[in-house]
Amino acid sequence: TQLLEQSPQFLSIQEGENLTVYCNSSSVFSSLQWYRQEPGEGPVLLVTVVTGGEVKKLKRLTFQFGDARKDSSLHITAAQPGDTGLYLCAGDGSQGNLIFGKGTKLSVKP
Amino acid sequence: DAMVIQNPRYQVTQFGKPVTLSCSQTLNHNVMYWYQQKSSQAPKLLFHYYDKDFNNEADTPDNFQSRRPNTSFCFLDIRSPGLGDAAMYLCATSPRLQETQYFGPGTRLLVL
């Protein structure tokens, strides 16, 4: 069974702090996606990583895909209140579906 | 802009009264998905269509049905909503299976 475990489950920080969210599995994925979901809205795609060891940057967000393609991390530099939301990682499942982690709920206080 | 649209954004229904949620897409993607998401949980896949081929997840209750009359539209029918079916329902699309999925804004269903 393919599983993605995200940690931490909850994170509450002050504006300006840095943070890292982790997404780990014992399974290999050909790609992983990161989504951010705000309350009452659908998940919005942030990035897709497909190559082991790949690093992608999106402004203050840095995404890394592990060399073995079993894990990924999301690092946010100088977090802002607008970064608040549920961060979901998802990997392509063997049945053609998307395997979601349970998410990290981030709260950035001004 | 190409997008995934869900209507309505909020739906209130009564216990046992059938309800239909709709999704449309302008992306011309082959695959359309329906997910159920309860508070602070990850989305749970209910089923998906690859073109006209319907694929039901093993643990999706019979109470949930879907229709895809054409490439652009997909409907979620809940035949007899129970209180436990109150959730956010998300529609997503992808060009093909195992490719990045793009989500609509969701429909929040309330069952009274």
Interface residues (C-beta under 8 A of the other chain):
Chain A: S30 S31 Q33 Y35 G40 E41 G42 P43 V44 L45 T48 L86 L88 A90 D92 G93 G96 N97 L98 F100 G101 K102 G103 K105
Chain B: V4 Q6 Y33 S40 Q41 A42 P43 L45 H48 Y50 N55 E57 M88 L90 A92 L97 Q98 E99 T100 Q101 Y102 F103 G104 P105 G106 R108
